[in-house]
C-alpha cells in the first residue's frame, strides 16, 4: 500500500512541475514543449504502474473470494451439525450400581 501512496506523491509533484514549466517565461518554446512531453511521459508511466498494482490487488482479492465461494459450493449450502457429546464415563457406572442395588 505504501508504494501506491508514493506513486501518488510523485505524480502530484510531476503535475506541479508541469505547471511550473508551463509558466516559465525563460524557456524557449521548443525547450518548454520537450520538457512538458518528458513530464507527461513520466506521468503516464506512473499512471500505468498504478493501474497494474490496482489490477493485481483486485485479482488477488477475487482469487481469495473465489476460493471461499468454491468451498461454500462444495458444502452445497448445508451446515454440519455439531457432534453429539459423549456421556460422562461415571454416569453408566452410577446407573449400574443403582441397578445392582435394586436387584438385591
N, CA, C and O atoms as a GROMACS GRO file, in nm:
protein
  416
    1UNK      N    1   0.082  -0.119   0.000
    1UNK     CA    2   0.000   0.000   0.000
    1UNK      C    3   0.087   0.125   0.000
    1UNK      O    4   0.052   0.225  -0.063
    2UNK      N    5   0.197   0.121   0.069
    2UNK     CA    6   0.286   0.236   0.076
    2UNK      C    7   0.336   0.276  -0.062
    2UNK      O    8   0.347   0.395  -0.092
    3UNK      N    9   0.364   0.178  -0.146
    3UNK     CA   10   0.413   0.205  -0.281
    3UNK      C   11   0.314   0.285  -0.362
    3UNK      O   12   0.352   0.374  -0.438
    4UNK      N   13   0.186   0.255  -0.346
    4UNK     CA   14   0.082   0.328  -0.417
    4UNK      C   15   0.078   0.473  -0.373
    4UNK      O   16   0.066   0.563  -0.456
    5UNK      N   17   0.090   0.497  -0.245
    5UNK     CA   18   0.090   0.634  -0.193
    5UNK      C   19   0.212   0.710  -0.244
    5UNK      O   20   0.202   0.828  -0.276
    6UNK      N   21   0.326   0.643  -0.250
    6UNK     CA   22   0.448   0.707  -0.302
    6UNK      C   23   0.429   0.748  -0.447
    6UNK      O   24   0.469   0.857  -0.487
    7UNK      N   25   0.368   0.661  -0.525
    7UNK     CA   26   0.343   0.693  -0.667
    7UNK      C   27   0.251   0.814  -0.678
    7UNK      O   28   0.272   0.901  -0.763
    8UNK      N   29   0.150   0.819  -0.593
    8UNK     CA   30   0.057   0.933  -0.595
    8UNK      C   31   0.131   1.063  -0.565
    8UNK      O   32   0.105   1.166  -0.627
    9UNK      N   33   0.223   1.058  -0.470
    9UNK     CA   34   0.300   1.178  -0.436
    9UNK      C   35   0.392   1.220  -0.551
    9UNK      O   36   0.405   1.339  -0.580
   10UNK      N   37   0.453   1.122  -0.615
   10UNK     CA   38   0.540   1.154  -0.729
   10UNK      C   39   0.457   1.215  -0.841
   10UNK      O   40   0.500   1.313  -0.903
   11UNK      N   41   0.340   1.159  -0.868
   11UNK     CA   42   0.253   1.215  -0.972
   11UNK      C   43   0.212   1.357  -0.938
   11UNK      O   44   0.210   1.445  -1.025
   12UNK      N   45   0.180   1.380  -0.814
   12UNK     CA   46   0.143   1.515  -0.771
   12UNK      C   47   0.259   1.611  -0.797
   12UNK      O   48   0.239   1.721  -0.849
   13UNK      N   49   0.380   1.570  -0.760
   13UNK     CA   50   0.498   1.653  -0.784
   13UNK      C   51   0.520   1.680  -0.932
   13UNK      O   52   0.555   1.791  -0.971
   14UNK      N   53   0.499   1.578  -1.013
   14UNK     CA   54   0.515   1.595  -1.158
   14UNK      C   55   0.412   1.693  -1.214
   14UNK      O   56   0.443   1.773  -1.302
   15UNK      N   57   0.290   1.685  -1.164
   15UNK     CA   58   0.187   1.779  -1.210
   15UNK      C   59   0.223   1.923  -1.171
   15UNK      O   60   0.205   2.016  -1.250
   16UNK      N   61   0.274   1.940  -1.051
   16UNK     CA   62   0.317   2.074  -1.006
   16UNK      C   63   0.435   2.124  -1.092
   16UNK      O   64   0.440   2.240  -1.130
   17UNK      N   65   0.528   2.033  -1.121
   17UNK     CA   66   0.642   2.068  -1.205
   17UNK      C   67   0.596   2.106  -1.345
   17UNK      O   68   0.648   2.200  -1.405
   18UNK      N   69   0.498   2.035  -1.396
   18UNK     CA   70   0.442   2.064  -1.528
   18UNK      C   71   0.383   2.205  -1.531
   18UNK      O   72   0.405   2.280  -1.627
   19UNK      N   73   0.310   2.241  -1.428
   19UNK     CA   74   0.252   2.376  -1.419
   19UNK      C   75   0.363   2.482  -1.416
   19UNK      O   76   0.353   2.587  -1.479
   20UNK      N   77   0.469   2.450  -1.341
   20UNK     CA   78   0.581   2.543  -1.328
   20UNK      C   79   0.651   2.563  -1.463
   20UNK      O   80   0.685   2.676  -1.499
   21UNK      N   81   0.671   2.454  -1.536
   21UNK     CA   82   0.736   2.462  -1.668
   21UNK      C   83   0.649   2.542  -1.764
   21UNK      O   84   0.701   2.623  -1.842
   22UNK      N   85   0.519   2.521  -1.759
   22UNK     CA   86   0.428   2.595  -1.848
   22UNK      C   87   0.437   2.745  -1.825
   22UNK      O   88   0.426   2.824  -1.919
   23UNK      N   89   0.456   2.784  -1.701
   23UNK     CA   90   0.457   2.927  -1.670
   23UNK      C   91   0.598   2.988  -1.670
   23UNK      O   92   0.614   3.107  -1.641
   24UNK      N   93   0.699   2.907  -1.703
   24UNK     CA   94   0.837   2.957  -1.704
   24UNK      C   95   0.863   3.032  -1.834
   24UNK      O   96   0.871   2.972  -1.941
   25UNK      N   97   0.877   3.166  -1.823
   25UNK     CA   98   0.898   3.250  -1.940
   25UNK      C   99   1.042   3.246  -1.990
   25UNK      O  100   1.070   3.291  -2.101
   26UNK      N  101   1.133   3.193  -1.910
   26UNK     CA  102   1.273   3.189  -1.950
   26UNK      C  103   1.302   3.076  -2.049
   26UNK      O  104   1.404   3.077  -2.118
   27UNK      N  105   1.213   2.978  -2.056
   27UNK     CA  106   1.231   2.867  -2.150
   27UNK      C  107   1.179   2.908  -2.288
   27UNK      O  108   1.075   2.971  -2.300
   28UNK      N  109   1.255   2.870  -2.392
   28UNK     CA  110   1.201   2.896  -2.525
   28UNK      C  111   1.093   2.791  -2.556
   28UNK      O  112   1.081   2.690  -2.487
   29UNK      N  113   1.017   2.816  -2.658
   29UNK     CA  114   0.901   2.734  -2.691
   29UNK      C  115   0.938   2.586  -2.708
   29UNK      O  116   0.871   2.499  -2.654
   30UNK      N  117   1.044   2.559  -2.783
   30UNK     CA  118   1.084   2.422  -2.812
   30UNK      C  119   1.129   2.348  -2.685
   30UNK      O  120   1.093   2.233  -2.663
   31UNK      N  121   1.207   2.417  -2.603
   31UNK     CA  122   1.256   2.358  -2.478
   31UNK      C  123   1.139   2.327  -2.384
   31UNK      O  124   1.136   2.224  -2.317
   32UNK      N  125   1.044   2.420  -2.380
   32UNK     CA  126   0.926   2.402  -2.294
   32UNK      C  127   0.845   2.280  -2.341
   32UNK      O  128   0.803   2.198  -2.259
   33UNK      N  129   0.823   2.269  -2.472
   33UNK     CA  130   0.746   2.159  -2.527
   33UNK      C  131   0.813   2.024  -2.500
   33UNK      O  132   0.747   1.925  -2.466
   34UNK      N  133   0.946   2.022  -2.516
   34UNK     CA  134   1.019   1.897  -2.491
   34UNK      C  135   1.012   1.858  -2.344
   34UNK      O  136   0.990   1.741  -2.311
   35UNK      N  137   1.030   1.954  -2.256
   35UNK     CA  138   1.024   1.927  -2.112
   35UNK      C  139   0.884   1.881  -2.071
   35UNK      O  140   0.869   1.788  -1.992
   36UNK      N  141   0.782   1.946  -2.126
   36UNK     CA  142   0.645   1.908  -2.096
   36UNK      C  143   0.614   1.767  -2.147
   36UNK      O  144   0.544   1.691  -2.080
   37UNK      N  145   0.667   1.732  -2.263
   37UNK     CA  146   0.646   1.597  -2.318
   37UNK      C  147   0.713   1.492  -2.228
   37UNK      O  148   0.655   1.386  -2.203
   38UNK      N  149   0.833   1.523  -2.179
   38UNK     CA  150   0.902   1.430  -2.089
   38UNK      C  151   0.825   1.413  -1.958
   38UNK      O  152   0.812   1.302  -1.907
   39UNK      N  153   0.774   1.522  -1.906
   39UNK     CA  154   0.696   1.516  -1.782
   39UNK      C  155   0.569   1.434  -1.805
   39UNK      O  156   0.532   1.350  -1.723
   40UNK      N  157   0.504   1.458  -1.918
   40UNK     CA  158   0.381   1.386  -1.950
   40UNK      C  159   0.407   1.235  -1.965
   40UNK      O  160   0.327   1.153  -1.921
   41UNK      N  161   0.519   1.201  -2.029
   41UNK     CA  162   0.556   1.059  -2.041
   41UNK      C  163   0.575   0.995  -1.904
   41UNK      O  164   0.531   0.883  -1.880
   42UNK      N  165   0.641   1.068  -1.816
   42UNK     CA  166   0.665   1.016  -1.681
   42UNK      C  167   0.534   1.001  -1.604
   42UNK      O  168   0.515   0.902  -1.533
   43UNK      N  169   0.444   1.098  -1.617
   43UNK     CA  170   0.313   1.089  -1.552
   43UNK      C  171   0.238   0.967  -1.604
   43UNK      O  172   0.176   0.894  -1.526
   44UNK      N  173   0.242   0.946  -1.735
   44UNK     CA  174   0.173   0.831  -1.795
   44UNK      C  175   0.231   0.699  -1.745
   44UNK      O  176   0.157   0.604  -1.723
   45UNK      N  177   0.363   0.693  -1.728
   45UNK     CA  178   0.428   0.572  -1.678
   45UNK      C  179   0.382   0.543  -1.535
   45UNK      O  180   0.352   0.428  -1.501
   46UNK      N  181   0.377   0.645  -1.451
   46UNK     CA  182   0.331   0.625  -1.313
   46UNK      C  183   0.185   0.583  -1.311
   46UNK      O  184   0.145   0.500  -1.229
   47UNK      N  185   0.105   0.639  -1.400
   47UNK     CA  186  -0.037   0.603  -1.408
   47UNK      C  187  -0.051   0.457  -1.451
   47UNK      O  188  -0.136   0.385  -1.397
   48UNK      N  189   0.030   0.412  -1.547
   48UNK     CA  190   0.026   0.274  -1.592
   48UNK      C  191   0.064   0.179  -1.478
   48UNK      O  192  -0.001   0.076  -1.457
   49UNK      N  193   0.169   0.215  -1.403
   49UNK     CA  194   0.212   0.133  -1.290
   49UNK      C  195   0.103   0.126  -1.183
   49UNK      O  196   0.079   0.020  -1.123
   50UNK      N  197   0.038   0.237  -1.159
   50UNK     CA  198  -0.068   0.243  -1.059
   50UNK      C  199  -0.183   0.151  -1.099
   50UNK      O  200  -0.238   0.080  -1.015
   51UNK      N  201  -0.219   0.152  -1.227
   51UNK     CA  202  -0.327   0.066  -1.276
   51UNK      C  203  -0.288  -0.081  -1.264
   51UNK      O  204  -0.372  -0.165  -1.230
   52UNK      N  205  -0.162  -0.114  -1.291
   52UNK     CA  206  -0.115  -0.253  -1.278
   52UNK      C  207  -0.124  -0.300  -1.134
   52UNK      O  208  -0.167  -0.412  -1.107
   53UNK      N  209  -0.084  -0.215  -1.041
   53UNK     CA  210  -0.090  -0.251  -0.899
   53UNK      C  211  -0.235  -0.273  -0.857
   53UNK      O  212  -0.266  -0.369  -0.787
   54UNK      N  213  -0.323  -0.184  -0.899
   54UNK     CA  214  -0.464  -0.197  -0.863
   54UNK      C  215  -0.524  -0.323  -0.924
   54UNK      O  216  -0.602  -0.392  -0.859
   55UNK      N  217  -0.488  -0.354  -1.049
   55UNK     CA  218  -0.540  -0.475  -1.114
   55UNK      C  219  -0.490  -0.599  -1.041
   55UNK      O  220  -0.565  -0.695  -1.023
   56UNK      N  221  -0.363  -0.598  -1.000
   56UNK     CA  222  -0.307  -0.713  -0.927
   56UNK      C  223  -0.377  -0.730  -0.793
   56UNK      O  224  -0.404  -0.843  -0.751
   57UNK      N  225  -0.405  -0.620  -0.725
   57UNK     CA  226  -0.474  -0.628  -0.596
   57UNK      C  227  -0.616  -0.680  -0.613
   57UNK      O  228  -0.662  -0.761  -0.533
   58UNK      N  229  -0.685  -0.634  -0.718
   58UNK     CA  230  -0.821  -0.681  -0.744
   58UNK      C  231  -0.820  -0.830  -0.777
   58UNK      O  232  -0.907  -0.904  -0.732
   59UNK      N  233  -0.722  -0.873  -0.856
   59UNK     CA  234  -0.711  -1.015  -0.891
   59UNK      C  235  -0.688  -1.098  -0.766
   59UNK      O  236  -0.748  -1.205  -0.750
   60UNK      N  237  -0.601  -1.050  -0.678
   60UNK     CA  238  -0.572  -1.120  -0.553
   60UNK      C  239  -0.697  -1.132  -0.467
   60UNK      O  240  -0.724  -1.238  -0.410
   61UNK      N  241  -0.773  -1.024  -0.458
   61UNK     CA  242  -0.897  -1.026  -0.379
   61UNK      C  243  -0.997  -1.121  -0.443
   61UNK      O  244  -1.063  -1.198  -0.372
   62UNK      N  245  -1.010  -1.117  -0.575
   62UNK     CA  246  -1.104  -1.204  -0.644
   62UNK      C  247  -1.066  -1.351  -0.630
   62UNK      O  248  -1.154  -1.435  -0.613
   63UNK      N  249  -0.939  -1.382  -0.636
   63UNK     CA  250  -0.895  -1.520  -0.619
   63UNK      C  251  -0.927  -1.570  -0.479
   63UNK      O  252  -0.968  -1.685  -0.462
   64UNK      N  253  -0.909  -1.487  -0.381
   64UNK     CA  254  -0.942  -1.524  -0.243
   64UNK      C  255  -1.091  -1.544  -0.226
   64UNK      O  256  -1.133  -1.635  -0.155
   65UNK      N  257  -1.171  -1.463  -0.291
   65UNK     CA  258  -1.316  -1.474  -0.284
   65UNK      C  259  -1.363  -1.598  -0.356
   65UNK      O  260  -1.455  -1.666  -0.308
   66UNK      N  261  -1.303  -1.631  -0.471
   66UNK     CA  262  -1.341  -1.750  -0.546
   66UNK      C  263  -1.319  -1.875  -0.463
   66UNK      O  264  -1.401  -1.966  -0.466
   67UNK      N  265  -1.211  -1.882  -0.390
   67UNK     CA  266  -1.184  -1.998  -0.305
   67UNK      C  267  -1.291  -2.016  -0.201
   67UNK      O  268  -1.330  -2.129  -0.172
   68UNK      N  269  -1.339  -1.908  -0.145
   68UNK     CA  270  -1.445  -1.914  -0.045
   68UNK      C  271  -1.575  -1.959  -0.108
   68UNK      O  272  -1.647  -2.041  -0.050
   69UNK      N  273  -1.606  -1.909  -0.227
   69UNK     CA  274  -1.727  -1.947  -0.296
   69UNK      C  275  -1.723  -2.095  -0.333
   69UNK      O  276  -1.822  -2.165  -0.318
   70UNK      N  277  -1.608  -2.142  -0.380
   70UNK     CA  278  -1.594  -2.283  -0.416
   70UNK      C  279  -1.613  -2.372  -0.294
   70UNK      O  280  -1.675  -2.478  -0.305
   71UNK      N  281  -1.561  -2.333  -0.180
   71UNK     CA  282  -1.577  -2.411  -0.058
   71UNK      C  283  -1.724  -2.415  -0.017
   71UNK      O  284  -1.774  -2.518   0.027
   72UNK      N  285  -1.793  -2.303  -0.032
   72UNK     CA  286  -1.935  -2.299   0.000
   72UNK      C  287  -2.015  -2.389  -0.093
   72UNK      O  288  -2.107  -2.458  -0.050
   73UNK      N  289  -1.979  -2.388  -0.221
   73UNK     CA  290  -2.049  -2.473  -0.318
   73UNK      C  291  -2.023  -2.620  -0.288
   73UNK      O  292  -2.112  -2.702  -0.308
   74UNK      N  293  -1.904  -2.654  -0.243
   74UNK     CA  294  -1.872  -2.792  -0.210
   74UNK      C  295  -1.959  -2.842  -0.095
   74UNK      O  296  -1.994  -2.959  -0.089
   75UNK      N  297  -1.993  -2.753  -0.004
   75UNK     CA  298  -2.079  -2.789   0.109
   75UNK      C  299  -2.225  -2.794   0.068
   75UNK      O  300  -2.310  -2.840   0.145
   76UNK      N  301  -2.256  -2.749  -0.053
   76UNK     CA  302  -2.394  -2.741  -0.103
   76UNK      C  303  -2.483  -2.661  -0.010
   76UNK      O  304  -2.603  -2.685  -0.002
   77UNK      N  305  -2.425  -2.566   0.057
   77UNK     CA  306  -2.502  -2.479   0.143
   77UNK      C  307  -2.552  -2.546   0.270
   77UNK      O  308  -2.631  -2.486   0.343
   78UNK      N  309  -2.509  -2.669   0.298
   78UNK     CA  310  -2.557  -2.739   0.416
   78UNK      C  311  -2.463  -2.713   0.533
   78UNK      O  312  -2.341  -2.718   0.520
   79UNK      N  313  -2.523  -2.687   0.645
   79UNK     CA  314  -2.444  -2.668   0.766
   79UNK      C  315  -2.425  -2.804   0.830
   79UNK      O  316  -2.515  -2.887   0.828
   80UNK      N  317  -2.311  -2.826   0.886
   80UNK     CA  318  -2.286  -2.952   0.955
   80UNK      C  319  -2.332  -2.938   1.098
   80UNK      O  320  -2.313  -2.834   1.161
   81UNK      N  321  -2.391  -3.043   1.150
   81UNK     CA  322  -2.438  -3.045   1.288
   81UNK      C  323  -2.321  -3.075   1.379
   81UNK      O  324  -2.234  -3.154   1.343
   82UNK      N  325  -2.316  -3.015   1.497
   82UNK     CA  326  -2.208  -3.048   1.590
   82UNK      C  327  -2.222  -3.192   1.636
   82UNK      O  328  -2.333  -3.244   1.648
   83UNK      N  329  -2.110  -3.256   1.661
   83UNK     CA  330  -2.111  -3.396   1.706
   83UNK      C  331  -2.178  -3.404   1.843
   83UNK      O  332  -2.163  -3.315   1.926
   84UNK      N  333  -2.252  -3.515   1.864
   84UNK     CA  334  -2.316  -3.532   1.995
   84UNK      C  335  -2.210  -3.555   2.101
   84UNK      O  336  -2.109  -3.620   2.077
   85UNK      N  337  -2.235  -3.500   2.217
   85UNK     CA  338  -2.138  -3.517   2.324
   85UNK      C  339  -2.155  -3.655   2.386
   85UNK      O  340  -2.267  -3.703   2.407
   86UNK      N  341  -2.043  -3.717   2.415
   86UNK     CA  342  -2.047  -3.849   2.479
   86UNK      C  343  -2.089  -3.833   2.624
   86UNK      O  344  -2.059  -3.731   2.688
   87UNK      N  345  -2.158  -3.933   2.676
   87UNK     CA  346  -2.198  -3.928   2.816
   87UNK      C  347  -2.076  -3.945   2.903
   87UNK      O  348  -1.982  -4.015   2.865
   88UNK      N  349  -2.074  -3.883   3.018
   88UNK     CA  350  -1.960  -3.900   3.108
   88UNK      C  351  -1.942  -4.046   3.146
   88UNK      O  352  -2.040  -4.120   3.158
   89UNK      N  353  -1.818  -4.087   3.164
   89UNK     CA  354  -1.785  -4.226   3.197
   89UNK      C  355  -1.846  -4.266   3.330
   89UNK      O  356  -1.878  -4.384   3.349
   90UNK      N  357  -1.862  -4.175   3.423
   90UNK     CA  358  -1.913  -4.210   3.555
   90UNK      C  359  -2.064  -4.232   3.552
   90UNK      O  360  -2.116  -4.299   3.641
   91UNK      N  361  -2.133  -4.180   3.456
   91UNK     CA  362  -2.278  -4.194   3.451
   91UNK      C  363  -2.321  -4.339   3.438
   91UNK      O  364  -2.408  -4.382   3.514
   92UNK      N  365  -2.266  -4.418   3.346
   92UNK     CA  366  -2.310  -4.558   3.336
   92UNK      C  367  -2.277  -4.636   3.462
   92UNK      O  368  -2.356  -4.721   3.503
   93UNK      N  369  -2.163  -4.611   3.523
   93UNK     CA  370  -2.126  -4.685   3.645
   93UNK      C  371  -2.226  -4.657   3.755
   93UNK      O  372  -2.264  -4.749   3.828
   94UNK      N  373  -2.267  -4.535   3.768
   94UNK     CA  374  -2.362  -4.499   3.873
   94UNK      C  375  -2.494  -4.569   3.849
   94UNK      O  376  -2.555  -4.621   3.942
   95UNK      N  377  -2.538  -4.572   3.725
   95UNK     CA  378  -2.665  -4.637   3.697
   95UNK      C  379  -2.651  -4.788   3.716
   95UNK      O  380  -2.747  -4.852   3.759
   96UNK      N  381  -2.534  -4.845   3.683
   96UNK     CA  382  -2.512  -4.987   3.706
   96UNK      C  383  -2.518  -5.018   3.855
   96UNK      O  384  -2.576  -5.119   3.895
   97UNK      N  385  -2.459  -4.932   3.936
   97UNK     CA  386  -2.459  -4.955   4.081
   97UNK      C  387  -2.601  -4.948   4.135
   97UNK      O  388  -2.638  -5.029   4.220
   98UNK      N  389  -2.680  -4.854   4.088
   98UNK     CA  390  -2.817  -4.843   4.138
   98UNK      C  391  -2.901  -4.960   4.089
   98UNK      O  392  -2.990  -5.007   4.160
   99UNK      N  393  -2.872  -5.008   3.968
   99UNK     CA  394  -2.944  -5.126   3.919
   99UNK      C  395  -2.914  -5.248   4.005
   99UNK      O  396  -3.004  -5.327   4.033
  100UNK      N  397  -2.789  -5.265   4.047
  100UNK     CA  398  -2.750  -5.378   4.130
  100UNK      C  399  -2.818  -5.372   4.263
  100UNK      O  400  -2.861  -5.474   4.316
  101UNK      N  401  -2.831  -5.252   4.321
  101UNK     CA  402  -2.900  -5.237   4.449
  101UNK      C  403  -3.047  -5.274   4.436
  101UNK      O  404  -3.105  -5.339   4.523
  102UNK      N  405  -3.104  -5.233   4.328
  102UNK     CA  406  -3.246  -5.261   4.308
  102UNK      C  407  -3.270  -5.410   4.287
  102UNK      O  408  -3.378  -5.460   4.321
  103UNK      N  409  -3.174  -5.480   4.234
  103UNK     CA  410  -3.191  -5.621   4.208
  103UNK      C  411  -3.174  -5.704   4.337
  103UNK      O  412  -3.227  -5.814   4.348
  104UNK      N  413  -3.102  -5.649   4.431
  104UNK     CA  414  -3.072  -5.725   4.551
  104UNK      C  415  -3.187  -5.725   4.641
  104UNK      O  416  -3.181  -5.784   4.749
   0.00000   0.00000   0.00000
